[in-house]
Amino acid sequence: MFEVGSVVWATAGRDKHRFYAAVKLGQDEVFIADGKRRKLESPKRKNILHLRPTKTVLEGTALRTDKQLRLALAPFNGEAGVQKEQKEGTELV
């Protein structure tokens, strides 16, 4: 159901209607981060009843830095600015 790196949909609280990545698992809770509002250093503790899992699991490299996490979650959250940043970065390489 939930595993580290899973993309989850928040259904309750201030962070509802956004996608996050599960960065740590507890017994009845999951710690989530998105790299912008919730950094990897201070993930949000959420009750599993307030999250819906998706079938997508991010690679371990996406969970190393906040920027990599933001870029990995950008297609889910529809953030044009982050997608533009990713495109600009690939053009320079």
C-alpha positions in Angstrom: 0.0 0.0 0.0 2.4 2.7 1.2 6.1 2.5 0.8 9.0 5.0 0.8 9.0 6.9 -2.4 5.2 6.4 -3.1 3.4 9.4 -4.6 0.3 10.0 -2.4 -2.7 12.3 -2.7 -3.6 14.3 0.4 -7.4 14.3 1.0 -7.6 16.3 4.3 -6.0 19.2 6.1 -4.2 22.3 4.8 -2.3 20.3 2.2 -5.3 18.6 0.7 -5.7 18.3 -3.1 -1.9 18.0 -3.7 0.5 15.2 -4.4 3.4 14.4 -2.0 6.0 11.7 -1.7 6.1 9.4 1.3 9.5 9.8 2.9 9.1 7.8 6.1 6.5 5.3 7.3 5.1 4.8 10.8 2.6 2.4 12.2 -0.6 4.4 11.4 1.1 7.4 9.8 3.1 8.5 6.8 5.6 11.3 6.7 5.2 13.3 3.5 7.2 16.0 1.7 7.0 17.9 -1.6 10.3 19.8 -1.5 8.5 23.2 -1.5 6.0 23.6 1.3 7.3 20.6 3.2 11.0 20.0 2.9 12.7 16.7 3.3 14.3 17.8 6.6 10.9 18.5 8.2 8.3 16.2 6.6 4.6 16.4 7.6 3.1 13.6 9.7 -0.2 12.5 8.2 -2.7 9.9 9.2 -3.0 7.2 6.6 -6.8 7.7 6.5 -6.1 11.2 5.1 -4.0 10.0 2.2 -4.7 8.0 -1.0 -1.8 6.1 -2.5 -1.1 6.1 -6.3 0.6 3.4 -8.3 3.6 5.6 -8.9 6.8 5.1 -6.8 9.6 7.6 -7.2 13.2 6.4 -7.6 15.6 6.9 -4.7 17.4 9.6 -6.5 14.3 11.8 -6.5 14.3 11.8 -2.7 17.9 13.1 -2.2 17.3 16.8 -2.4 14.2 19.1 -2.3 14.8 20.3 -5.9 14.9 16.8 -7.2 11.7 16.0 -5.3 10.0 19.2 -6.6 10.9 18.2 -10.2 9.7 14.7 -9.8 6.3 15.8 -8.4 5.8 18.8 -10.8 3.8 16.7 -13.4 1.4 15.6 -10.7 0.8 19.0 -9.2 0.7 20.8 -12.6 3.4 23.4 -11.6 4.4 25.2 -14.8 7.3 27.1 -13.2 9.0 24.0 -12.0 8.5 22.3 -15.4 10.0 25.3 -17.1 13.0 25.2 -14.8 13.5 21.5 -15.6 13.3 22.2 -19.4 15.8 25.1 -19.1 18.1 22.8 -17.2 18.1 20.2 -19.9 18.7 22.7 -22.6 21.9 23.8 -21.0 23.4 20.4 -20.7 
